[in-house]
Structures are given as structure tokens and as C-alpha cells.
Amino acid sequence: MTEKKKGVIYADRVQLTYAKTLEFVSHSVIVVMAVGYLFYLLQLLPLGLPIETIAGNWHLSSAELHDTMQVPCGWSCFSSLSTLLHGDSVSYASVVFLAMATTLCLATAIWAFFSEKNYFYAAMATLQVVVLLLAASGIFSSGR
Amino acid sequence: MRISSIGRRLVPAASAGIAVALLMQAAPLLAAAPHAAEGMAWWGWLIALFVFSFLLGIVAVLAGVGGGVLFVPIVSGFFPFHLDYVRGAGLLVALAGALSAGPPLLRKGLADLKLALPMALVGSVSSIVGALVGLSMQVQNVQLLLGIVIISIAGIMIKAGKSGYPEVKQPDRLSQMMGISGLYYEEYGQHEVSWQVHRTPLGIALFIVIGFIGGMFGLGAGFANVPVFNLLMGVPLKVAVATSGLVLSINGSAAAWVYLFKGAVLPLIAVPSIGGMMLGSKIGAKLLPKVNTRTIRLIVIAILALSGFRSLLKGFGI
């Protein structure tokens, strides 16, 4: 629904498209995150690493923890179906979904800017998506 | 009616409770490493984290600050988790909060994409750099810098003013070229507000710095976005606050990937923090018209100063 005062629309079509996608994505993220965490905590699926082991080492830095054990990082939870079917991977995947949310919304904004023939902002939104996708590819984080 | 009277009493009590709890915890913890303070079962820490994040969510909304800026210094100071995971969770907390608040603000024309995109583009790149620098530094140095940043934020919150409808006589050329301006309906005064901006190049430069700091410490950075939009660029306060969330969601997302790839996100810690903070923020938003926000803000400034001081001490290895 558009906020109006005597027929005036205060948000343009791009914003309304972005808002609609954002609403759907953010609600989905909340549901996926809650379900994933329940699977993890209640151990409804087998765990890659016991919760007690993670909890016993959460005072270690991320680098030290990775030297000690195989905790999920980047897209590792999707490396194989058997990995993804672990409770901790499901919960981690929900966090990955949260990190992807903005990229999905911006992708719809690119389309909306193009259809409005606003090529300047379409290019800027595309550039922004490229930055986020590069970050999501792990290219900036290599060399650990 | 009953809820509002409960809220009026409960919220200042909750914020004061957080402050007292921190003060009580501070003394023994100042002398010990965080993991040495682990006397509780792991699930006890997670419940405490959820409850704490819930209370922080309420207080953060009422004090007009982002969740991340309170979450990182307090949780890193008083919970047994390594700073890496707290910063990772802090970024995700800020990101989730901004995402869930976004849709209504975009529809009302308060959050403005054309204003947010240029700032987010430069800010997201610098937040990635900030996250990389922060994760490569010694934890003590990060704690020390975090302490300085948090105490500075407390100072900014005391000193910085705000302007509901700043006057922009002449928009700058860059903002005119990019078509950055807008119109929204002010429900409080029942009138339309049109706005335009000036000093855009300086604003963009400052968003580079803000992005870097946000990525480095896992802070939401709304504390800095809003004054730059409002006081520097002349954006009306409500548009500044709403658009800050939009910028934050993009910058936070970019930096979050660095933390994810460096293994600095543990769902065990991140999810209850996000859940607690989001629930608390929703309650806080409902209580907002019914409580004395000035008192809450003062208590939050005190909490921030205390957390900053605690970070400084940890940075000095005390």
C-alpha cells in the first residue's frame, strides 16, 4: 500500500518495488533463521560439531578456532548435500541468507530503475550489486 | 493505557538495570580474562545473551541509537565470546534491524534510495576494507581503538544537536546532477516537507570513513550516518534516520561477508543476538511515544561510556 495524502504518492515506483522485495525477504529471513536455529539447538539433524565443543572454544579468535576445528565459513555449508544436512550448517545457511538479503533487493531495484529509464541509478545499483557479489565470492577475504 | 503506564515505569528501570548489572559485573571481570569468567553452562550464556539483546533492543530504540553500537562494546566486555564473533554478530544485528525496519519507511518516502545509493556504494567498499583491517589486527589493539571510538560516540551523543527541518538554500551541483531531493508527508504536523541537499561531496567522503569504522568494529554506524545526513547535508531528521538504515543494510551486508569468510560468525552466538534485538526493537518502537526518552538517552550514554572504558582497559591488558 502506498502512503497517500489526497492522491499524492510519496514514494516512486523503484522504492515501492524495493520495499515489496525487502518485506518478503526480511520476513523469510526471520522464519528461516528461527527454524534453522531450532534444528541446531534441538539437534533435530546430526551436527557437524557438537554445541559443547563450539561453546568450549568461543573464547578463541576465529583464526585459532579454524586451526583447531572445521567450523563453517563462507559458503562451506553448501559444499555437499551431506554437509548441508547438518543442524549447524542449516543454521549457518540462514545467516548466509541474511547476508544475501540486500543483494536480492538491489537486484530488483536495478530492474525497476531500467524500466523507469533511469540509467544513471541503474548503473549505480548494478555497481553496488557487483561490490556485494565480489564480497560474497570471498575474493576480498582470501589468504587466511 | 495499562501497558503505557507499565512501559513508563519498566523501561527506565530496565535501562538502569542494565547499567547496574554492568557495574556489578565490571569489578570482578576487570581483573580476569573473559573466558576465565565462564562459570555458567553454555546454554546459560545463550539465554543471557538473548535476554540481554532483547533489553538492548528496547533501550536502543528509545535512545535513538542503532543496536550494533550498544551490542558490540557491551557484549565483548561482559560475555565470554571472542571479539571476532561479537563483531560478526554486531554487524548482523545491525543488518537485520535495518532490513526489518525498511519497508514502511521506503513506502512513506522517508527512506530514500537515491540519497542512500551513492553513500552506500563508497561506504560498502570502505566497510569491506575496515572489516579486513579489523580482523587482521591484534585483538588488544582493536579493543583499545573500540574503547576510543565508543567513548567518542558517547561524546558525540552529548554534544551533537539535531535539526528537524534544516534549511538548504542552494543544493550543490552534484546532488542536482544525481537528482537527490524528495518530498514526504509529516504526520506529526500534518504537512508536506520537501527537501534537497548540499555539501554532497563532503558527505560522500565522510561516508567512506564511517563505512570503514563500521566494518572494523562491527558497529551499525547509524550514530554517524544520521548527523552527516542531517547536520552536514541538510536532510530532514526523519529522512536522515530512515535513510541511514538503508545505507547501513548495504554496508553491513558487504562487511558481513568478510566476517563470514574469516569464520567470525558463529550462528550459536549470532542468531539469539539477532532474535533478541529484533524482538526488543519492536517492543521499543511501541513504547517510544509513552516513555521519557531523554532519561533513557542519558542512561545509554552512561552505559556506552562505561563499556568504552571497559574496552580501553582490556586494550591496555588490564
Chai-1 contact restraints between the chains, C-beta under 6 A:
chainA,res_idxA,chainB,res_idxB,connection_type,confidence,min_distance_angstrom,max_distance_angstrom,comment,restraint_id
A,E3,B,R107,contact,1.0,0.0,6.0,A-B,restraint_1
A,E3,B,K108,contact,1.0,0.0,6.0,A-B,restraint_2
A,K5,B,Y185,contact,1.0,0.0,6.0,A-B,restraint_3
A,Y10,B,G109,contact,1.0,0.0,6.0,A-B,restraint_4
A,Y10,B,Y184,contact,1.0,0.0,6.0,A-B,restraint_5
A,Y10,B,Y185,contact,1.0,0.0,6.0,A-B,restraint_6
A,A11,B,R107,contact,1.0,0.0,6.0,A-B,restraint_7
A,A11,B,G109,contact,1.0,0.0,6.0,A-B,restraint_8
A,Q15,B,L106,contact,1.0,0.0,6.0,A-B,restraint_9
A,Q15,B,L113,contact,1.0,0.0,6.0,A-B,restraint_10
A,Y18,B,L106,contact,1.0,0.0,6.0,A-B,restraint_11
A,A19,B,P103,contact,1.0,0.0,6.0,A-B,restraint_12
A,A19,B,L106,contact,1.0,0.0,6.0,A-B,restraint_13
A,A19,B,R107,contact,1.0,0.0,6.0,A-B,restraint_14
A,L22,B,G102,contact,1.0,0.0,6.0,A-B,restraint_15
A,L22,B,P103,contact,1.0,0.0,6.0,A-B,restraint_16
A,E23,B,P103,contact,1.0,0.0,6.0,A-B,restraint_17
A,S26,B,L99,contact,1.0,0.0,6.0,A-B,restraint_18
A,S26,B,S100,contact,1.0,0.0,6.0,A-B,restraint_19
A,M33,B,V271,contact,1.0,0.0,6.0,A-B,restraint_20
A,Y37,B,V271,contact,1.0,0.0,6.0,A-B,restraint_21
A,I54,B,L268,contact,1.0,0.0,6.0,A-B,restraint_22
A,A55,B,W42,contact,1.0,0.0,6.0,A-B,restraint_23
A,W58,B,F81,contact,1.0,0.0,6.0,A-B,restraint_24
A,H59,B,H35,contact,1.0,0.0,6.0,A-B,restraint_25
A,H59,B,P80,contact,1.0,0.0,6.0,A-B,restraint_26
A,H59,B,H82,contact,1.0,0.0,6.0,A-B,restraint_27
A,L60,B,H82,contact,1.0,0.0,6.0,A-B,restraint_28
A,S61,B,H82,contact,1.0,0.0,6.0,A-B,restraint_29
A,S61,B,D84,contact,1.0,0.0,6.0,A-B,restraint_30
A,S62,B,D84,contact,1.0,0.0,6.0,A-B,restraint_31
A,S62,B,K262,contact,1.0,0.0,6.0,A-B,restraint_32
A,S62,B,G263,contact,1.0,0.0,6.0,A-B,restraint_33
A,S62,B,A264,contact,1.0,0.0,6.0,A-B,restraint_34
A,H66,B,G263,contact,1.0,0.0,6.0,A-B,restraint_35
A,V71,B,G263,contact,1.0,0.0,6.0,A-B,restraint_36
A,C73,B,F261,contact,1.0,0.0,6.0,A-B,restraint_37
A,C73,B,G263,contact,1.0,0.0,6.0,A-B,restraint_38
A,G74,B,L260,contact,1.0,0.0,6.0,A-B,restraint_39
A,G74,B,F261,contact,1.0,0.0,6.0,A-B,restraint_40
A,S91,B,P267,contact,1.0,0.0,6.0,A-B,restraint_41
A,Y92,B,P267,contact,1.0,0.0,6.0,A-B,restraint_42
A,V95,B,V265,contact,1.0,0.0,6.0,A-B,restraint_43
A,V95,B,P267,contact,1.0,0.0,6.0,A-B,restraint_44
A,V95,B,A270,contact,1.0,0.0,6.0,A-B,restraint_45
A,A99,B,S253,contact,1.0,0.0,6.0,A-B,restraint_46
A,A99,B,A256,contact,1.0,0.0,6.0,A-B,restraint_47
A,A99,B,W257,contact,1.0,0.0,6.0,A-B,restraint_48
A,A101,B,L99,contact,1.0,0.0,6.0,A-B,restraint_49
A,T102,B,S249,contact,1.0,0.0,6.0,A-B,restraint_50
A,T102,B,I250,contact,1.0,0.0,6.0,A-B,restraint_51
A,T102,B,S253,contact,1.0,0.0,6.0,A-B,restraint_52
A,M124,B,L117,contact,1.0,0.0,6.0,A-B,restraint_53
A,Q128,B,L121,contact,1.0,0.0,6.0,A-B,restraint_54
A,V131,B,S124,contact,1.0,0.0,6.0,A-B,restraint_55
A,L132,B,A254,contact,1.0,0.0,6.0,A-B,restraint_56
A,A135,B,I128,contact,1.0,0.0,6.0,A-B,restraint_57
A,A135,B,A254,contact,1.0,0.0,6.0,A-B,restraint_58
A,A135,B,W257,contact,1.0,0.0,6.0,A-B,restraint_59
A,A136,B,W257,contact,1.0,0.0,6.0,A-B,restraint_60
A,G138,B,F261,contact,1.0,0.0,6.0,A-B,restraint_61
A,F140,B,I128,contact,1.0,0.0,6.0,A-B,restraint_62
A,S141,B,V258,contact,1.0,0.0,6.0,A-B,restraint_63
A,S141,B,F261,contact,1.0,0.0,6.0,A-B,restraint_64
A,S141,B,K262,contact,1.0,0.0,6.0,A-B,restraint_65
A,R144,B,K262,contact,1.0,0.0,6.0,A-B,restraint_66
